[in-house]
Structure formats: C-alpha cells, structure tokens
C-alpha cells in the first residue's frame, strides 16, 4: 500500500488501520497469525510506535488478539462497531478507517408536514463488500430545519447537513438501551437470523443550546459492543 505522505501523522495511521482491517476482513482466517510490528513497520515505512497504535485500535475493535511471546492473531474477520457513549455513524466509521455507506429504506414527511421520518440502513464498505451494522430511525423537525427533506441521505451525512446548512451541532444524547429480538424486517435488512437478540438504543439528541435535534431509535446488529463511559 502506498501511503499519502502529504497527510498528517494521524491520517497516515488511519490509512494503515484501514489497510490492515481490509486485509483481515477479506483475506485472513480466524486464528491466523499476522505479521510482527517490525514487519508491518518495514512494509508501511513508518515508525514501530505508529504500528503499535494501529494494533491497539484493532484490538479495541476486537479484530485481533495479541499473545505475549507468540504474536498477533486474527480474532474476528467480521467488522465490529464499538459504541462509546453515542456519536454519528459516519464520524465513527471514518475514525475506524472505513467508508460509511447508507441505504435509505424510508423517507416520509409526517405530522402535517412538521416532521421528517427517516429509516436508514447503515454500514461500511470494504473492498466493495457491504457490511450492514445498524438500522436507524430518525424523527426530526422540519419547522426547525426547513428543506431537510430534499436531501439525499444515501449521499449526505445527516449531521454534516445539520452542521453546514443549519449551523446546528449535535452535542448531547439522552438515551436508553435494551435488548430486543429481531423482527423479520430487521433480520432481513441486517442479514441476520430472525429472533436473535439485538441492542436497541432509543432517545433524543440535543443541540449545543439544549434544544431537541432529533428523536432516534437505533438497532445494532450482533457485531456491536456497547461501552459506556461516565464520570463518577
């Protein structure tokens, strides 16, 4: 892989993360031993410390496991989404070195034209293969965000549109989580078996002024981990 050296160190790290992740998901088997830190550093022509950070990221994503004295091994060859508190899907996908993809299932103006209902399938694309990870439902005010219904949300990130067009930034999430059994529709869209347990996150996203930005319901597929970080 030829890295873009014009980019910052953090972006070079993201490029390497994406490349190794793609290799694991497309070419590797569970339990297979991966190259050493030194071999990766030589291959990508970067410092060993950069590779150590990348491998730490992949460990957090539960794609690899590191065994002291033995090496690094593939733990999973399916993408895993780690939910740390809550953030926009596109932002998270870019951070993990993947290309976010969206399939718009339903878009409808409701409540006498006052609100927009969106149902979207969210995932990542790796080497032209699509992995669907979440099924999102959004209800958002058209009185507060007029014209929002005209956007194609398969091509545009909702949060990016809100930031750039309406100068509205999502800052706080008030959410509840629960285990649910997948319905026939959810199982079909997420490509999983019917009636398996899934994680549902439901609640409200607030803007920087504390106003309601959107109401959300997100169903996470089986390759999701929920990590809640709070102050005590």
Secondary structure, 3 states (H helix, E strand, C coil): CCCCCCCCHHHHHHHHHHHHHHHHHHHCCCCCECCCHHHHHHHHCCCHHHHHHHHHHHHHCCCEEEECCCEEEECCCCCCEEEECCCCHHHHHHHCCCEEEEEEEEEEEECCCCEEEEEEEEEEEECCEEEEEEEEEEEEECCCCCCHHHCCCCCCCHHHHHHHHHCCCEEEEEEEEEEEECCHHHHHHHCCCCCCEEEEEEEEEEECCCCEEEEEEEEECCCEEEECCCCC
